[in-house]
Amino acid sequence: MSGLIIYIMGVSGSGKSTIASLLSEETGIPYFDGDDFHPQANKAKMESGQPLNDADRKGWLERLNTLALKELENEGAIIVSSALKEKYRQILSKDLAQVSWVYLKGSFELIEERLGSRDHEYMPPSLLRSQFEALEEPAYGLHVDIDQEPKEIVRTIKTKLMSTSEFGLYGLGVMGKSLSRNLARNGFSLSLFNRYVKGSEENVATVFISEYKELSSAKGFQDVQEFVDSLSTPRKIFLMVQAGSITDQVIDELVPYLNKGDVLIDGGNSNYKDTERRVKKLSEYDIHFLGCGVSGGEEGALNGPSIMPGGKKEAYELVSVYLEAIAANDTYNKPCCSFVGNGGAGHFVKMVHNGIEYAEMQLLAEVYQFLRFAAGLNPGEIADILEGWRDGDLDSYLLEITVDILRKKEGKEYLIDYILDKAGNKGTGSWTTVAAAELGVPATMISSALFARYLSAFKEERTIASFMYEGKVPIPGAISPEDIGKAYQLARVVNHHQGIHLISTASKEYGWDLNLPELARIWTNGCIIRSQLMEYLVFILQETDRILFDERTQKAVSDSRPHLDEFVIESFKAGLDSPCFTAAANFLNGYSSITSSANIIQAQRDYFGAHSYKRTDDPDGPSHHTEWKR
């Protein structure tokens, strides 16, 4: 989209048509008088002295919106409309990526005098009072007093409105830069900000803009007030900064320059509880705040990520056009971006996404380890096996990049052999594990993947222990690559079951009413855990929020469970750890067992703490306590 839609609004007699006509002459942007688009019935009603009701206006407003959408494909348009109520303005701006509002403001007495001096005003001055009573002044847009000369008003509009950007991005790290280029390629006018640090971060935004042709019309800033002032209202600012206290510092820095109705979007990996707090805090200033999960890494941010916004639906509607435009598209060409839910729902869902991602990565690492050290294959041979898996139900983005990683060489040697085996993490895995513990959900694979990373970090201690205990004598693995693939797929099903169970439980606990099939849909492209399995889950989750209860899943579990057990056993024989595969097998054993060892646990609790227990012959009856010592 290359144009700009400017709505000039106000009560009759405020000079809307005069200003629009002059502005059109000076800018070359075509001007349309909304009154010309009223059906004859509306005009007749007004001429007879009857005010229009909402039903009268609905079709007219939709007609103007259609006009705006059409003109936006060209150079844009200046459209005159009274637009007295917020719900009218919402209809007028529906699906418009680039829209600005000018509110011509004047006193009742001044406008009544103007209307009385007109010869051909089909709306009599007697109806002016009803318009003032219906008027809901917008909290956004450019407000201009009409006691100025028309040319001065036009000059103000050109200076303060038409030179502004429609969208701002704060923070030009790797992700911020990629998102900026993505936004620019979709035709949005941008203001970009990066902090100023003498000697290390100077003129970052302007230098970045100069490096890419698509950013030629963007504006760069390192002064916060200038950055905020460069944006049209309501301001829309995407924050791409490090999660935690820095986000709070940035918000505190911006708030003094913001107005009611402005929107801040936190695109970092923030803790959902922080997002809940920030939504409430900023609502006290009537400023909207969205916690927005963004998945896809640098490449996704540039070419189309999966986006998970949460906060308030009305805030999302103000920025949905931007977010949906830059998102990846699913199989049906729908954007992989959808409003998730209230408060911290967006960041919670992104957090669990990352937890599932931890386990998915760990499973592939365990497959690699087995094929390398139990089966004795080199990285290239392992890559060939994994490449074969991509032809069927096992295909995924993580499988794809693992193949590329294993084939990468440095000279004649495989690069993977030169990468130190200490895995990092940025907190979302631990947050997911904590959330699972708080909500009582057994997300055992996510926690196992997290602790596997923690264990890997103790490289020095592991080295010492390897000499102290020498480990097991490896026994070559006897399981075939085909059967490993079946074990791998089953473990992935268990991982997704646990992750979705956690999301479903949080949805009920926090009253988010999350749409699970829609979440799976926006995870089918753009994000790190996109896969063929996720495509199936879109349909499975329409029937149940417990993936393992699905009849189709049941057959796959029954067919593959022996192979999962075999992989775990063969890994142990080979002296290899397989925390995620083992967690999957253990979960299935416990989840599908009508009895468990928990009766011993409950008896122990009652013995030392008098915590009581229920009886199997009266499970819904009263609790019991026993004096265990004879």
C-alpha positions as CSV (number, residue, x, y, z in Angstrom):
1,M,0.0,0.0,0.0
2,S,1.4,3.3,-1.0
3,G,-1.3,5.9,-0.2
4,L,-2.5,7.7,2.9
5,I,-6.1,8.0,4.1
6,I,-6.9,11.3,5.9
7,Y,-10.4,11.5,7.5
8,I,-11.4,15.1,8.3
9,M,-14.1,15.0,10.9
10,G,-16.3,17.3,13.0
11,V,-19.9,18.5,13.3
12,S,-21.6,20.1,10.4
13,G,-20.4,23.7,9.9
14,S,-16.9,23.1,11.2
15,G,-15.4,23.7,7.7
16,K,-14.5,20.1,6.9
17,S,-15.1,20.4,3.1
18,T,-13.3,23.7,2.9
19,I,-10.2,22.4,4.6
20,A,-10.3,19.1,2.7
21,S,-10.5,21.0,-0.6
22,L,-7.6,23.3,0.2
23,L,-5.5,20.3,1.5
24,S,-6.2,18.4,-1.7
25,E,-5.1,21.3,-3.9
26,E,-1.8,21.6,-2.0
27,T,-1.0,17.9,-1.9
28,G,-2.5,16.5,-5.0
29,I,-4.3,13.8,-2.9
30,P,-7.9,13.4,-4.2
31,Y,-10.7,14.7,-1.9
32,F,-14.1,13.1,-1.4
33,D,-17.1,14.7,0.5
34,G,-18.7,12.0,2.6
35,D,-22.1,13.7,2.2
36,D,-22.0,12.8,-1.5
37,F,-22.1,9.1,-0.6
38,H,-25.3,9.3,1.6
39,P,-28.2,7.4,0.1
40,Q,-31.1,9.7,-1.0
41,A,-33.2,8.4,2.0
42,N,-30.6,9.8,4.4
43,K,-30.5,13.2,2.7
44,A,-34.2,13.5,2.7
45,K,-34.4,12.6,6.3
46,M,-31.9,15.3,7.2
47,E,-33.6,17.9,5.0
48,S,-36.9,17.2,6.8
49,G,-35.2,18.0,10.2
50,Q,-34.8,14.4,11.4
51,P,-31.5,13.3,12.8
52,L,-30.0,10.1,11.3
53,N,-29.8,7.0,13.6
54,D,-27.1,4.4,13.7
55,A,-28.9,2.1,11.3
56,D,-29.1,5.0,8.8
57,R,-25.4,5.6,9.1
58,K,-24.1,2.0,9.0
59,G,-24.3,1.5,5.2
60,W,-23.0,5.0,4.5
61,L,-20.0,4.4,6.8
62,E,-19.2,1.1,5.2
63,R,-19.4,2.7,1.7
64,L,-16.8,5.3,2.8
65,N,-14.6,2.6,4.2
66,T,-14.8,0.7,0.9
67,L,-13.9,3.9,-0.9
68,A,-10.9,4.4,1.4
69,L,-9.6,0.9,0.8
70,K,-9.8,1.3,-2.9
71,E,-8.1,4.7,-2.9
72,L,-5.4,3.5,-0.6
73,E,-4.1,1.3,-3.4
74,N,-3.3,4.5,-5.3
75,E,-2.1,7.8,-3.8
76,G,-4.7,7.7,-1.0
77,A,-7.6,10.1,-0.3
78,I,-8.9,12.9,1.9
79,I,-12.4,12.0,3.0
80,V,-14.8,14.3,4.9
81,S,-17.1,12.7,7.4
82,S,-18.7,13.9,10.6
83,A,-17.7,10.6,12.3
84,L,-19.1,11.8,15.6
85,K,-18.9,8.5,17.5
86,E,-16.0,6.1,18.1
87,K,-18.0,3.2,16.7
88,Y,-18.4,5.2,13.5
89,R,-14.7,5.8,13.3
90,Q,-14.0,2.1,13.8
91,I,-16.1,1.3,10.8
92,L,-14.4,4.0,8.7
93,S,-10.9,2.7,9.6
94,K,-11.6,-1.0,9.3
95,D,-8.8,-2.9,7.6
96,L,-7.0,0.4,6.8
97,A,-3.2,0.1,7.3
98,Q,-2.6,3.8,6.9
99,V,-5.2,6.2,8.3
100,S,-5.0,9.6,10.0
101,W,-7.6,11.7,11.7
102,V,-8.1,15.4,11.7
103,Y,-10.7,16.7,14.2
104,L,-11.9,20.2,13.5
105,K,-12.9,21.5,16.9
106,G,-15.1,24.6,17.6
107,S,-17.7,26.0,20.0
108,F,-21.4,25.5,19.5
109,E,-21.9,29.2,19.2
110,L,-19.3,29.7,16.5
111,I,-20.5,26.8,14.4
112,E,-24.2,27.7,14.8
113,E,-23.3,31.2,13.5
114,R,-21.6,29.6,10.5
115,L,-24.5,27.3,9.6
116,G,-27.0,30.2,9.8
117,S,-25.0,32.2,7.2
118,R,-25.1,29.4,4.6
119,D,-27.6,29.5,1.8
120,H,-27.7,25.8,0.8
121,E,-27.1,23.9,4.0
122,Y,-29.5,20.9,3.8
123,M,-29.0,20.2,7.5
124,P,-30.7,23.0,9.4
125,P,-29.0,24.7,12.3
126,S,-31.7,23.3,14.6
127,L,-30.1,19.8,14.4
128,L,-26.7,21.1,15.4
129,R,-27.4,20.6,19.1
130,S,-28.1,16.9,18.6
131,Q,-24.7,16.5,16.8
132,F,-22.9,18.1,19.8
133,E,-24.7,15.8,22.1
134,A,-23.7,12.8,20.1
135,L,-20.1,13.9,19.6
136,E,-17.4,11.6,21.2
137,E,-14.2,13.5,20.8
138,P,-11.4,11.1,19.7
139,A,-8.5,10.6,22.1
140,Y,-6.2,10.4,19.1
141,G,-5.6,12.2,15.9
142,L,-4.8,15.9,15.2
143,H,-7.1,18.3,17.0
144,V,-7.3,21.7,15.3
145,D,-9.3,24.7,16.5
146,I,-11.4,26.2,13.7
147,D,-11.0,29.8,14.9
148,Q,-7.9,29.9,12.6
149,E,-7.8,30.9,9.0
150,P,-8.3,27.8,6.6
151,K,-4.8,28.2,5.1
152,E,-3.3,28.1,8.6
153,I,-5.3,25.0,9.4
154,V,-4.0,23.3,6.2
155,R,-0.5,24.3,7.1
156,T,-0.9,22.8,10.6
157,I,-2.2,19.5,9.0
158,K,0.7,19.3,6.6
159,T,3.3,20.1,9.3
160,K,2.0,17.9,12.1
161,L,0.3,15.1,10.3
162,M,1.5,14.5,6.9
163,S,5.2,14.5,7.8
164,T,4.7,11.9,10.5
165,S,5.3,8.1,10.4
166,E,2.5,5.6,11.0
167,F,4.5,3.1,13.0
168,G,7.5,3.2,15.3
169,L,10.1,0.6,16.3
170,Y,12.2,1.0,19.4
171,G,15.4,-1.1,19.5
172,L,17.5,-2.1,16.6
173,G,19.1,-5.4,17.6
174,V,19.0,-8.4,15.2
175,M,15.3,-8.9,15.5
176,G,14.4,-5.2,15.5
177,K,16.3,-4.6,12.3
178,S,14.7,-7.6,10.6
179,L,11.2,-6.5,11.7
180,S,11.9,-3.0,10.5
181,R,12.8,-4.2,7.0
182,N,9.8,-6.5,6.9
183,L,7.5,-3.5,7.9
184,A,9.1,-1.3,5.3
185,R,8.7,-3.9,2.5
186,N,5.0,-4.0,3.3
187,G,4.7,-0.3,2.6
188,F,4.5,1.2,6.1
189,S,6.1,4.5,6.9
190,L,8.4,4.1,9.8
191,S,10.3,5.9,12.6
192,L,13.1,3.9,14.0
193,F,14.8,4.5,17.3
194,N,18.0,3.1,18.9
195,R,19.6,4.4,22.1
196,Y,22.6,6.6,22.1
197,V,25.8,5.4,23.8
198,K,28.8,7.5,23.2
199,G,31.6,5.6,21.5
200,S,29.6,2.4,20.9
201,E,26.0,3.2,19.8
202,E,25.9,6.4,17.8
203,N,23.4,7.2,15.0
204,V,22.5,3.5,14.8
205,A,19.1,4.1,13.3
206,T,20.3,6.5,10.6
207,V,23.2,4.3,9.6
208,F,20.9,1.2,9.5
209,I,18.5,3.1,7.3
210,S,21.2,4.1,4.8
211,E,22.2,0.4,4.3
212,Y,18.8,-0.8,2.9
213,K,16.9,0.5,-0.1
214,E,13.5,-0.5,1.4
215,L,14.1,1.8,4.3
216,S,14.8,4.9,2.2
217,S,11.7,6.7,3.5
218,A,12.1,5.7,7.1
219,K,13.3,8.2,9.8
220,G,16.0,7.5,12.3
221,F,16.2,8.8,15.9
222,Q,18.2,8.6,19.0
223,D,16.2,11.2,21.0
224,V,13.1,9.7,22.6
225,Q,10.9,12.8,22.4
226,E,11.8,13.4,18.8
227,F,11.0,9.8,18.0
228,V,7.6,9.9,19.7
229,D,6.7,13.2,18.1
230,S,7.5,11.9,14.7
231,L,4.5,9.4,14.9
232,S,0.9,10.0,13.9
233,T,-1.7,9.4,16.6
234,P,-2.7,7.1,18.0
235,R,1.0,6.2,18.2
236,K,1.9,2.6,17.6
237,I,5.4,1.6,19.0
238,F,6.9,-1.8,18.8
239,L,9.5,-2.4,21.5
240,M,12.3,-4.9,20.6
241,V,14.4,-4.7,23.7
242,Q,15.8,-7.1,26.2
243,A,13.2,-8.6,28.5
244,G,13.1,-7.7,32.2
245,S,13.9,-4.4,34.0
246,I,15.1,-2.9,30.7
247,T,11.6,-3.1,29.3
248,D,10.3,-1.3,32.3
249,Q,12.9,1.4,32.0
250,V,12.0,1.9,28.3
251,I,8.3,2.1,29.1
252,D,9.0,4.7,31.9
253,E,11.1,6.7,29.4
254,L,8.3,6.7,26.8
255,V,5.2,7.3,28.9
256,P,5.8,11.1,29.5
257,Y,5.6,11.7,25.8
258,L,2.6,9.5,25.0
259,N,-1.1,10.3,24.9
260,K,-4.3,8.5,25.7
261,G,-5.0,5.8,23.1
262,D,-1.4,5.2,22.1
263,V,-0.2,1.6,21.8
264,L,3.0,0.0,23.1
265,I,3.8,-3.5,21.8
266,D,6.4,-5.5,23.7
267,G,7.8,-8.0,21.1
268,G,10.5,-9.4,23.4
269,N,10.4,-12.7,25.4
270,S,8.9,-11.1,28.5
271,N,7.6,-13.1,31.4
272,Y,3.8,-13.2,31.2
273,K,3.4,-12.0,34.8
274,D,5.4,-8.9,33.9
275,T,3.1,-8.3,30.9
276,E,0.0,-8.6,33.2
277,R,1.5,-6.0,35.4
278,R,2.4,-3.6,32.6
279,V,-1.1,-3.9,31.0
280,K,-2.6,-2.8,34.3
281,K,-0.1,-0.1,34.9
282,L,-0.4,1.5,31.5
283,S,-4.2,1.3,31.5
284,E,-4.1,3.8,34.4
285,Y,-2.8,6.3,31.8
286,D,-5.3,5.1,29.2
287,I,-2.3,3.8,27.2
288,H,-2.7,0.4,25.5
289,F,-0.1,-2.3,26.1
290,L,0.3,-5.6,24.1
291,G,2.5,-8.4,25.1
292,C,3.4,-10.0,21.7
293,G,5.2,-13.2,21.2
294,V,7.3,-13.3,18.1
295,S,8.8,-16.5,16.9
296,G,11.0,-17.3,13.9
297,G,14.4,-15.9,14.7
298,E,16.2,-13.5,12.5
299,E,15.0,-15.0,9.2
300,G,11.4,-15.2,10.4
301,A,11.4,-11.6,11.6
302,L,12.6,-10.6,8.1
303,N,10.4,-12.8,5.9
304,G,7.4,-13.6,8.1
305,P,7.3,-14.7,11.8
306,S,4.5,-16.3,13.8
307,I,3.1,-13.6,16.0
308,M,1.1,-14.1,19.3
309,P,-0.4,-10.8,20.6
310,G,-2.1,-10.6,24.0
311,G,-3.5,-7.7,26.0
312,K,-6.8,-6.1,25.1
313,K,-8.7,-6.9,21.9
314,E,-9.3,-3.2,21.2
315,A,-5.6,-2.5,21.3
316,Y,-4.9,-5.4,18.9
317,E,-7.4,-4.0,16.5
318,L,-5.4,-0.7,16.3
319,V,-2.3,-2.6,15.2
320,S,-3.6,-5.8,13.6
321,V,-3.1,-4.5,10.1
322,Y,0.7,-4.1,10.7
323,L,1.2,-7.3,12.6
324,E,-0.8,-9.4,10.2
325,A,0.9,-7.9,7.2
326,I,4.4,-8.9,8.4
327,A,3.5,-12.3,9.6
328,A,4.0,-15.6,7.8
329,N,1.0,-17.1,6.0
330,D,-0.4,-20.6,6.6
331,T,-1.4,-23.1,4.0
332,Y,-4.6,-21.2,3.2
333,N,-2.8,-17.9,2.9
334,K,-4.0,-16.6,6.3
335,P,-1.6,-14.7,8.4
336,C,0.1,-16.6,11.2
337,C,-1.0,-13.9,13.7
338,S,-4.1,-13.9,15.8
339,F,-5.2,-12.2,19.0
340,V,-4.5,-14.7,21.7
341,G,-6.2,-13.4,24.8
342,N,-6.3,-10.8,27.6
343,G,-3.4,-9.7,29.8
344,G,-0.3,-11.8,29.5
345,A,-1.8,-14.6,27.4
346,G,0.3,-13.8,24.3
347,H,3.6,-14.0,26.2
348,F,2.4,-17.1,28.1
349,V,1.7,-18.9,24.9
350,K,5.1,-17.8,23.4
351,M,6.8,-19.0,26.6
352,V,5.2,-22.5,26.3
353,H,6.1,-22.4,22.5
354,N,9.7,-22.0,23.6
355,G,9.4,-24.8,26.2
356,I,8.1,-27.2,23.5
357,E,11.0,-26.0,21.3
358,Y,13.5,-26.9,24.1
359,A,12.2,-30.5,24.1
360,E,12.1,-30.7,20.3
361,M,15.7,-29.6,20.1
362,Q,16.8,-32.0,22.8
363,L,15.1,-35.0,21.1
364,L,17.0,-34.3,17.9
365,A,20.2,-33.9,19.9
366,E,19.6,-37.3,21.5
367,V,18.9,-38.9,18.1
368,Y,22.2,-37.5,16.8
369,Q,24.1,-38.7,19.9
370,F,22.8,-42.2,19.5
371,L,23.5,-42.5,15.8
372,R,26.9,-41.0,16.3
373,F,28.2,-42.8,19.3
374,A,26.1,-46.0,19.5
375,A,25.6,-46.6,15.7
376,G,29.0,-45.2,14.8
377,L,27.8,-42.9,11.9
378,N,29.5,-39.7,10.9
379,P,27.5,-36.4,10.7
380,G,27.0,-36.6,7.0
381,E,25.6,-40.1,7.2
382,I,23.3,-39.0,10.1
383,A,22.2,-36.0,7.9
384,D,21.2,-38.5,5.1
385,I,19.0,-40.4,7.6
386,L,17.3,-37.3,8.9
387,E,16.8,-36.0,5.4
388,G,14.9,-39.2,4.6
389,W,12.6,-38.4,7.5
390,R,11.6,-35.1,6.0
391,D,9.5,-36.9,3.3
392,G,6.8,-37.8,5.7
393,D,5.1,-37.0,9.0
394,L,8.3,-36.3,10.8
395,D,9.1,-33.1,8.8
396,S,9.7,-29.9,10.7
397,Y,11.8,-26.7,10.6
398,L,14.1,-28.0,13.4
399,L,14.7,-31.3,11.5
400,E,15.5,-29.2,8.4
401,I,18.1,-27.1,10.1
402,T,19.6,-30.0,11.9
403,V,20.3,-31.7,8.5
404,D,22.0,-28.5,7.3
405,I,24.0,-28.3,10.6
406,L,25.3,-31.9,10.3
407,R,26.4,-31.4,6.7
408,K,28.3,-28.1,7.3
409,K,32.1,-28.6,7.0
410,E,35.1,-26.5,8.0
411,G,37.7,-27.6,5.4
412,K,37.4,-31.4,5.4
413,E,36.1,-31.7,8.9
414,Y,32.5,-31.5,10.1
415,L,31.9,-28.2,12.0
416,I,29.7,-29.8,14.6
417,D,32.8,-31.5,16.0
418,Y,34.3,-28.1,16.8
419,I,31.3,-26.8,18.7
420,L,31.7,-26.9,22.5
421,D,29.0,-29.0,24.1
422,K,27.7,-26.4,26.5
423,A,24.1,-25.3,25.7
424,G,22.8,-21.8,26.6
425,N,19.3,-20.6,27.4
426,K,17.5,-17.3,27.8
427,G,15.0,-18.1,30.5
428,T,11.8,-19.1,28.7
429,G,12.5,-22.8,29.4
430,S,12.8,-22.2,33.1
431,W,9.7,-20.0,33.1
432,T,7.7,-22.8,31.4
433,T,8.9,-25.3,34.0
434,V,8.0,-23.0,36.9
435,A,4.6,-22.3,35.3
436,A,4.0,-26.1,34.9
437,A,4.9,-26.6,38.6
438,E,2.6,-23.7,39.7
439,L,-0.3,-25.0,37.6
440,G,0.3,-28.7,38.5
441,V,0.9,-29.9,35.0
442,P,3.4,-32.7,34.4
443,A,5.4,-31.0,31.5
444,T,8.2,-33.5,32.1
445,M,9.8,-33.3,28.7
446,I,10.2,-29.5,28.9
447,S,11.8,-29.7,32.3
448,S,14.0,-32.6,31.2
449,A,15.2,-30.6,28.2
450,L,15.9,-27.6,30.5
451,F,17.9,-29.6,33.0
452,A,19.8,-31.3,30.2
453,R,21.0,-27.8,29.2
454,Y,21.9,-27.0,32.8
455,L,23.9,-30.3,33.0
456,S,25.8,-29.5,29.8
457,A,27.0,-26.3,31.3
458,F,29.1,-28.2,33.8
459,K,31.6,-29.2,31.2
460,E,34.6,-29.1,33.6
461,E,32.9,-31.2,36.2
462,R,31.7,-33.6,33.5
463,T,35.2,-34.0,32.2
464,I,36.5,-34.8,35.7
465,A,33.7,-37.3,36.4
466,S,34.3,-39.0,33.1
467,F,37.8,-40.0,34.3
468,M,36.6,-40.9,37.8
469,Y,33.9,-43.2,36.7
470,E,35.0,-44.1,33.1
471,G,31.3,-44.7,32.1
472,K,29.8,-47.8,30.6
473,V,31.5,-49.7,27.8
474,P,29.4,-48.7,24.8
475,I,27.4,-51.5,23.2
476,P,26.5,-50.8,19.5
477,G,22.9,-49.9,19.2
478,A,20.6,-52.5,17.7
479,I,17.7,-50.4,16.8
480,S,17.2,-49.4,13.1
481,P,17.0,-45.8,11.9
482,E,13.4,-46.4,10.8
483,D,12.4,-47.5,14.3
484,I,14.3,-44.6,15.8
485,G,12.2,-42.3,13.6
486,K,9.0,-43.9,15.1
487,A,10.3,-43.4,18.6
488,Y,11.2,-39.8,17.8
489,Q,7.7,-39.1,16.4
490,L,6.0,-40.6,19.4
491,A,8.2,-38.6,21.8
492,R,7.2,-35.4,19.9
493,V,3.5,-36.2,20.3
494,V,4.0,-36.6,24.0
495,N,5.9,-33.3,24.1
496,H,3.1,-31.4,22.3
497,H,0.5,-33.1,24.5
498,Q,2.2,-31.8,27.6
499,G,2.7,-28.3,26.1
500,I,-0.9,-28.0,25.0
501,H,-2.1,-29.4,28.4
502,L,-0.2,-26.6,30.1
503,I,-1.7,-23.9,27.8
504,S,-5.2,-25.3,28.3
505,T,-4.8,-25.4,32.1
506,A,-3.6,-21.8,32.1
507,S,-6.5,-20.7,29.9
508,K,-9.0,-22.0,32.5
509,E,-7.0,-20.8,35.5
510,Y,-6.6,-17.3,34.2
511,G,-9.9,-17.0,32.3
512,W,-8.2,-16.4,29.0
513,D,-10.5,-18.6,26.9
514,L,-7.7,-19.5,24.5
515,N,-8.5,-20.9,21.1
516,L,-6.2,-24.0,20.9
517,P,-6.8,-24.9,17.2
518,E,-6.1,-21.2,16.3
519,L,-2.9,-21.3,18.3
520,A,-1.8,-24.5,16.4
521,R,-2.7,-22.8,13.1
522,I,-0.5,-19.7,13.7
523,W,2.3,-22.2,14.6
524,T,2.1,-23.9,11.3
525,N,4.4,-21.4,9.7
526,G,6.9,-18.7,10.6
527,C,7.7,-20.1,14.1
528,I,10.6,-22.4,15.2
529,I,8.3,-25.4,16.1
530,R,6.4,-25.4,12.7
531,S,6.1,-28.9,11.5
532,Q,3.9,-31.5,9.7
533,L,2.7,-32.6,13.2
534,M,1.5,-29.1,13.9
535,E,-0.6,-29.1,10.7
536,Y,-2.4,-32.2,12.1
537,L,-2.9,-30.7,15.6
538,V,-5.0,-27.9,14.1
539,F,-7.7,-30.5,13.5
540,I,-7.1,-32.7,16.5
541,L,-7.4,-29.7,18.9
542,Q,-10.8,-28.9,17.4
543,E,-12.0,-32.1,19.2
544,T,-10.0,-32.3,22.4
545,D,-7.3,-30.4,24.4
546,R,-5.7,-33.8,25.3
547,I,-3.8,-34.9,22.2
548,L,-3.2,-38.4,23.5
549,F,-7.0,-38.9,23.8
550,D,-7.5,-38.5,20.1
551,E,-8.4,-41.8,18.3
552,R,-5.9,-41.2,15.5
553,T,-3.2,-40.5,18.0
554,Q,-4.1,-43.6,20.0
555,K,-3.2,-45.9,17.0
556,A,0.1,-44.1,16.5
557,V,1.0,-44.5,20.1
558,S,0.2,-48.2,20.1
559,D,2.3,-48.8,17.0
560,S,5.3,-46.8,18.1
561,R,5.5,-47.3,21.8
562,P,7.7,-50.4,21.6
563,H,10.2,-48.5,19.5
564,L,10.3,-45.6,22.1
565,D,11.0,-48.1,24.9
566,E,13.6,-49.8,22.7
567,F,15.4,-46.6,22.0
568,V,15.6,-45.7,25.7
569,I,16.9,-49.2,26.5
570,E,19.5,-49.2,23.7
571,S,20.6,-45.7,24.8
572,F,21.2,-46.9,28.3
573,K,23.1,-50.0,27.0
574,A,25.3,-47.7,25.0
575,G,26.1,-45.5,28.1
576,L,24.2,-42.5,26.6
577,D,21.8,-40.2,28.4
578,S,18.5,-39.7,26.8
579,P,16.5,-37.4,29.2
580,C,13.8,-36.4,26.8
581,F,13.1,-39.8,25.3
582,T,13.2,-41.3,28.8
583,A,10.8,-38.6,30.0
584,A,8.4,-39.4,27.2
585,A,8.5,-43.1,27.9
586,N,8.0,-42.6,31.6
587,F,5.1,-40.2,31.1
588,L,3.3,-42.7,28.8
589,N,3.9,-45.4,31.4
590,G,2.4,-43.3,34.2
591,Y,-0.3,-41.6,32.1
592,S,-1.7,-44.9,30.9
593,S,-1.6,-46.7,34.2
594,I,-4.7,-47.1,36.3
595,T,-2.6,-47.6,39.4
596,S,0.5,-45.7,40.5
597,S,2.9,-45.7,43.4
598,A,1.3,-42.5,44.8
599,N,-0.5,-44.5,47.5
600,I,2.8,-45.1,49.2
601,I,3.6,-41.4,48.9
602,Q,0.3,-40.4,50.4
603,A,0.8,-42.9,53.2
604,Q,4.2,-41.5,53.9
605,R,2.8,-38.0,54.0
606,D,0.1,-39.1,56.5
607,Y,2.7,-40.9,58.6
608,F,5.1,-38.0,59.2
609,G,2.7,-35.0,58.7
610,A,-0.8,-36.3,59.3
611,H,-1.8,-35.0,55.8
612,S,-4.5,-37.7,55.5
613,Y,-5.6,-39.8,52.6
614,K,-8.6,-41.0,50.6
615,R,-9.7,-44.6,50.5
616,T,-10.0,-46.7,47.4
617,D,-13.3,-48.1,48.6
618,D,-14.7,-44.6,49.2
619,P,-12.7,-42.2,46.9
620,D,-15.3,-39.4,47.2
621,G,-15.8,-39.8,50.9
622,P,-14.0,-38.2,53.9
623,S,-10.3,-38.0,54.3
624,H,-8.7,-40.5,56.8
625,H,-5.7,-40.4,59.1
626,T,-4.0,-43.4,60.6
627,E,-1.7,-43.8,63.7
628,W,1.0,-45.8,61.9
629,K,3.2,-46.7,64.8
630,R,2.2,-49.9,66.7
